[in-house]
Amino acid sequence: MRWSKALILLVVSFLLIAAPASAAGELEMNCPRCDHVDVAGHGLRANATLTLVIRDVRSGQEVVPETSIRTDGSGGFDGEYPVDLTKHPALIGSVYDKVGDDLELAAHTRAQAPAPCA
């Protein structure tokens, strides 16, 4: 009986330690016009330098290559990035902080160009 309790405690402890931390961050992208995308992040790590990448969904091409962003004291940021939405009508964005080979934080969102851009 003691052996099974110890084994359960060991497994639960291992799972708690090994479980990746979930990012509470949120990334929003809006395309109000055909020449840029507005990006805002919330709930990210405060006062951190992170990397933003925006890709074309179809081709995987980076339309906003790795760009350094800085979050404020509440873990938020916003910016406007030039993108030709007639060429890249569907976008996916990521914000991350890469330390070594570990992805510490990620937030993904998709944005669609307004109808006049297509």
C-alpha positions as CSV (number, residue, x, y, z in Angstrom):
1,M,0.0,0.0,0.0
2,R,2.8,2.4,0.9
3,W,4.6,1.6,-2.3
4,S,1.6,2.5,-4.5
5,K,1.1,5.8,-2.7
6,A,4.8,6.7,-3.1
7,L,4.7,5.8,-6.8
8,I,1.6,7.9,-7.4
9,L,3.2,10.8,-5.5
10,L,6.4,10.4,-7.6
11,V,4.4,10.4,-10.9
12,V,2.4,13.4,-10.0
13,S,5.5,15.3,-8.9
14,F,7.2,14.4,-12.2
15,L,4.2,15.6,-14.2
16,L,4.1,18.9,-12.4
17,I,7.7,19.5,-13.0
18,A,7.8,18.2,-16.6
19,A,4.6,20.0,-17.7
20,P,5.4,23.0,-19.9
21,A,4.3,26.3,-18.7
22,S,1.3,27.6,-20.6
23,A,1.5,31.1,-22.0
24,A,-1.2,33.4,-20.8
25,G,-0.3,35.8,-23.5
26,E,-2.7,36.9,-26.2
27,L,-1.8,38.3,-29.7
28,E,-4.3,40.2,-31.8
29,M,-3.8,41.2,-35.5
30,N,-6.1,43.5,-37.4
31,C,-5.9,44.5,-41.1
32,P,-8.0,47.8,-41.4
33,R,-6.4,48.7,-44.7
34,C,-4.5,46.9,-47.5
35,D,-1.1,48.3,-46.7
36,H,-0.4,47.3,-43.1
37,V,-1.3,45.0,-40.2
38,D,-1.9,46.3,-36.6
39,V,-0.6,44.0,-33.9
40,A,-1.2,44.1,-30.2
41,G,-0.2,41.8,-27.4
42,H,-1.6,41.4,-23.9
43,G,-0.7,39.3,-20.9
44,L,2.8,38.7,-22.0
45,R,5.9,38.9,-19.7
46,A,6.3,42.4,-18.4
47,N,9.2,44.6,-19.6
48,A,10.5,41.9,-21.8
49,T,12.2,42.0,-25.2
50,L,10.4,39.4,-27.4
51,T,10.4,38.5,-31.1
52,L,7.5,39.0,-33.4
53,V,7.2,37.1,-36.7
54,I,4.3,37.4,-39.2
55,R,4.0,34.9,-42.0
56,D,1.9,34.4,-45.1
57,V,-0.4,31.4,-44.3
58,R,-0.3,30.0,-47.8
59,S,3.5,30.3,-48.6
60,G,5.0,30.4,-45.1
61,Q,7.0,33.4,-46.2
62,E,7.9,35.9,-43.5
63,V,6.2,39.1,-44.4
64,V,7.3,40.8,-41.1
65,P,10.7,39.1,-40.4
66,E,11.9,38.5,-36.9
67,T,11.3,41.9,-35.3
68,S,12.2,42.8,-31.7
69,I,9.4,44.2,-29.6
70,R,9.4,45.4,-26.0
71,T,6.5,44.9,-23.7
72,D,5.4,47.5,-21.2
73,G,5.0,47.1,-17.4
74,S,1.7,45.3,-17.8
75,G,3.0,42.9,-20.5
76,G,1.4,44.6,-23.5
77,F,2.7,46.1,-26.8
78,D,1.2,47.4,-30.0
79,G,2.6,48.3,-33.4
80,E,1.8,48.8,-37.0
81,Y,3.8,46.9,-39.6
82,P,3.8,47.4,-43.4
83,V,2.4,44.4,-45.3
84,D,1.0,44.3,-48.8
85,L,-2.3,42.5,-48.1
86,T,-3.1,42.2,-51.8
87,K,-0.1,39.8,-52.0
88,H,-0.5,38.3,-48.5
89,P,-4.2,38.2,-47.7
90,A,-4.0,35.6,-44.8
91,L,-1.4,36.0,-42.0
92,I,-0.3,34.2,-39.0
93,G,1.7,35.8,-36.2
94,S,3.8,34.6,-33.4
95,V,5.5,36.3,-30.4
96,Y,8.2,34.4,-28.6
97,D,11.3,34.6,-26.5
98,K,13.8,32.0,-27.5
99,V,16.4,31.0,-24.9
100,G,18.7,28.3,-26.2
101,D,16.4,25.7,-27.9
102,D,13.4,26.2,-25.6
103,L,10.4,28.2,-26.7
104,E,9.4,30.0,-23.6
105,L,6.4,32.0,-24.8
106,A,4.2,31.7,-27.8
107,A,1.0,33.3,-29.0
108,H,-0.6,32.7,-32.3
109,T,-3.3,34.5,-34.2
110,R,-4.6,34.8,-37.7
111,A,-5.7,37.8,-39.7
112,Q,-7.5,38.2,-42.9
113,A,-7.3,41.1,-45.3
114,P,-10.4,43.1,-45.9
115,A,-12.5,42.3,-49.0
116,P,-11.2,45.3,-51.1
117,C,-7.6,44.0,-50.8
118,A,-8.4,40.6,-52.5
